[in-house]
């Protein structure tokens, strides 16, 4: 009888130790995953910072500023002429149904 009681107490202690030990193990595992995610985010952000620093360096150059002003704002130096090419719309232009936009009817 005493042997059964000792075995039961030992089993309960082992199960309790396993349960108590599993909770920190889950937390550690979750923290490791969060650390891996944060490290990958950091690598991506470092790449973005480098790209933006390169862009700032390019924008500090007068030639890049002039190119952007020509492309986006239509900068024209004195003595130059600016031309704008307007292309016709592609495809037929849809007309509303109804007067005065009725197309002449052809008899068949």
Secondary structure, 3 states (H helix, E strand, C coil): CHHHHHHHHHHHHHHHHHHHHHHHHHHHHHHHHHHHHHHHHHHHHHHHHHHHHHHHHHHCCHHHHHHHHHHHHCCCCCCCCCCCCCCCCCCCCCCCCCCCCCCCCCCC
